[in-house]
Amino acid sequence: MKTDKCVWGVVLLVAWLAPSSVHAQGAPAVATLTWTQPAASRDNALSYTYQLYPDAATIGTPVTAVTCTALQPTMDPTGQILLTFACTGRYAPLGVGSHAATLSATGNGAESVKTPFSDPIVVTAPDAPRNPKG
């Protein structure tokens, strides 16, 4: 079994948003994001705290209600087995527009590298009402 210290040293946090757009008005109070998280175990991945950093923010906003499911194990170049988990969490919605964002994981008092999303988070306003009549 690998230690947390080894896992932190050899893995990259890979994140992507699903879905890539939400409506600004009438949207739920939280939005959802999905990423893959390397960790020694599912409990280990769930023990981390996750932070979303939108638009080059220096202070992250917490990702809450995190759940993780095991993916197929892989092997690193040294032959050690790496466990990876598909994780989902919630965050406070962002304002209308396109947002570059990064995601980090914190465990054992150390924060991972902030990993950029593969695509921007795009928040759109709903369509305008049509054919109003007085």
C-alpha positions as CSV (number, residue, x, y, z in Angstrom):
1,M,0.0,0.0,0.0
2,K,1.4,3.4,-0.9
3,T,1.5,6.2,1.5
4,D,-0.2,9.6,1.1
5,K,3.2,11.2,0.7
6,C,4.0,9.0,-2.3
7,V,0.6,9.5,-3.9
8,W,1.0,13.3,-3.6
9,G,4.4,13.2,-5.2
10,V,3.6,11.2,-8.3
11,V,0.1,12.2,-9.3
12,L,-1.6,15.0,-11.0
13,L,-5.2,16.1,-10.3
14,V,-7.1,16.1,-13.5
15,A,-10.4,18.0,-13.6
16,W,-13.2,18.7,-16.0
17,L,-16.6,20.3,-15.7
18,A,-19.8,18.4,-16.3
19,P,-21.9,20.0,-17.6
20,S,-20.0,22.9,-19.1
21,S,-22.9,25.4,-18.8
22,V,-25.6,26.4,-16.4
23,H,-28.3,29.0,-16.4
24,A,-27.7,32.0,-14.1
25,Q,-31.3,32.8,-13.3
26,G,-33.4,30.1,-11.9
27,A,-30.3,27.9,-11.4
28,P,-30.0,25.7,-8.3
29,A,-28.1,27.3,-5.4
30,V,-25.2,25.0,-6.2
31,A,-23.5,23.8,-9.4
32,T,-21.8,20.4,-9.9
33,L,-18.3,19.5,-11.1
34,T,-16.6,16.2,-11.9
35,W,-12.8,15.3,-11.8
36,T,-10.6,12.3,-11.4
37,Q,-8.6,12.0,-8.2
38,P,-5.6,9.7,-7.6
39,A,-5.5,8.4,-4.0
40,A,-4.4,5.4,-1.9
41,S,-8.1,4.5,-1.3
42,R,-11.6,5.8,-1.7
43,D,-11.6,6.8,2.0
44,N,-8.4,8.7,1.4
45,A,-9.9,10.6,-1.6
46,L,-12.9,11.5,0.5
47,S,-10.7,12.7,3.3
48,Y,-9.2,15.5,1.1
49,T,-10.8,18.9,1.0
50,Y,-11.2,20.4,-2.5
51,Q,-11.1,24.0,-3.5
52,L,-12.2,25.7,-6.7
53,Y,-10.3,28.8,-7.8
54,P,-12.3,30.7,-10.5
55,D,-10.7,33.4,-12.7
56,A,-7.3,33.4,-11.1
57,A,-8.7,33.8,-7.5
58,T,-6.1,33.5,-4.8
59,I,-8.6,32.2,-2.3
60,G,-10.5,29.1,-3.3
61,T,-14.2,28.3,-2.6
62,P,-14.9,24.9,-1.1
63,V,-16.2,22.0,-3.1
64,T,-18.8,20.2,-0.9
65,A,-20.8,17.0,-0.9
66,V,-17.9,15.1,-2.6
67,T,-18.5,11.5,-3.7
68,C,-15.9,9.3,-5.3
69,T,-16.2,6.0,-7.2
70,A,-13.2,3.7,-8.1
71,L,-11.9,3.6,-11.7
72,Q,-9.7,0.9,-13.2
73,P,-6.3,0.9,-11.5
74,T,-3.3,1.9,-13.6
75,M,0.5,1.4,-13.3
76,D,3.0,4.2,-13.0
77,P,6.4,4.1,-14.9
78,T,8.0,2.5,-11.8
79,G,5.5,-0.4,-11.8
80,Q,3.5,0.7,-8.8
81,I,-0.3,0.4,-9.0
82,L,-2.1,3.8,-8.9
83,L,-5.7,4.0,-7.8
84,T,-7.9,6.7,-9.4
85,F,-11.4,7.8,-8.5
86,A,-14.1,9.6,-10.4
87,C,-15.3,12.3,-8.0
88,T,-18.2,14.7,-8.1
89,G,-18.8,17.7,-5.8
90,R,-20.8,20.9,-5.5
91,Y,-19.8,24.5,-5.5
92,A,-21.5,27.9,-5.4
93,P,-22.5,29.0,-8.9
94,L,-20.4,31.6,-10.7
95,G,-21.7,34.7,-12.5
96,V,-22.7,34.9,-16.1
97,G,-19.8,34.5,-18.5
98,S,-16.8,32.3,-19.3
99,H,-14.6,31.4,-16.3
100,A,-11.1,29.9,-16.3
101,A,-10.9,27.8,-13.2
102,T,-8.5,25.5,-11.3
103,L,-9.1,22.8,-8.7
104,S,-6.9,21.6,-5.8
105,A,-7.0,18.9,-3.2
106,T,-5.7,19.3,0.3
107,G,-4.7,16.5,2.6
108,N,-2.3,16.1,5.6
109,G,-1.9,19.9,5.7
110,A,-0.5,20.1,2.1
111,E,-2.3,21.5,-0.9
112,S,-1.8,19.9,-4.4
113,V,-0.9,21.8,-7.5
114,K,-3.9,23.8,-8.8
115,T,-5.0,21.9,-11.9
116,P,-6.7,23.9,-14.7
117,F,-10.0,22.7,-16.2
118,S,-9.7,21.4,-19.7
119,D,-12.5,23.8,-20.8
120,P,-13.7,27.0,-19.3
121,I,-16.8,27.0,-17.1
122,V,-19.5,28.8,-19.1
123,V,-22.5,30.3,-17.3
124,T,-25.3,31.6,-19.5
125,A,-28.3,33.7,-18.8
126,P,-31.7,32.2,-19.8
127,D,-33.3,33.2,-23.1
128,A,-35.3,36.4,-23.0
129,P,-39.1,36.1,-22.9
130,R,-40.8,36.2,-26.3
131,N,-43.9,37.8,-27.5
132,P,-45.0,39.7,-24.3
133,K,-48.5,41.2,-24.6
134,G,-50.1,43.8,-22.4
